[in-house]
């Protein structure tokens, strides 16, 4: 991880990847979860495969939200780290600053 900023990937989960900063930690909270609401469909699998093909540092699910099976599979297949936090989204955002290489 070299960039302390984070991204909330709602637009990417909708399929919009212009200006996607894949060097940022991706944080998924209530908004992204409500939007993407995995139904196991081919569309959900394709969206998750698309976001995980980028060399992102990790994906963090905030608020003890459980990653759905499609996201877990996509991260496993791509070799991406998938993490969970009990903290709210805004509380998770600042926690990665100490992890950044200076």
HELIX and SHEET records of a PDB file:
HELIX    1   1 UNK A   10  UNK A   13  1                                   4    
HELIX    2   2 UNK A   30  UNK A   36  1                                   7    
HELIX    3   3 UNK A   42  UNK A   52  1                                  11    
HELIX    4   4 UNK A   69  UNK A   78  1                                  10    
HELIX    5   5 UNK A   89  UNK A   93  1                                   5    
HELIX    6   6 UNK A   94  UNK A   99  5                                   6    
SHEET    1   A 4 UNK A   6  UNK A   7  0                                        
SHEET    2   A 4 UNK A  25  UNK A  28  1                                        
SHEET    3   A 4 UNK A  59  UNK A  61  1                                        
SHEET    4   A 4 UNK A  82  UNK A  84  1                                        
END                                                                             
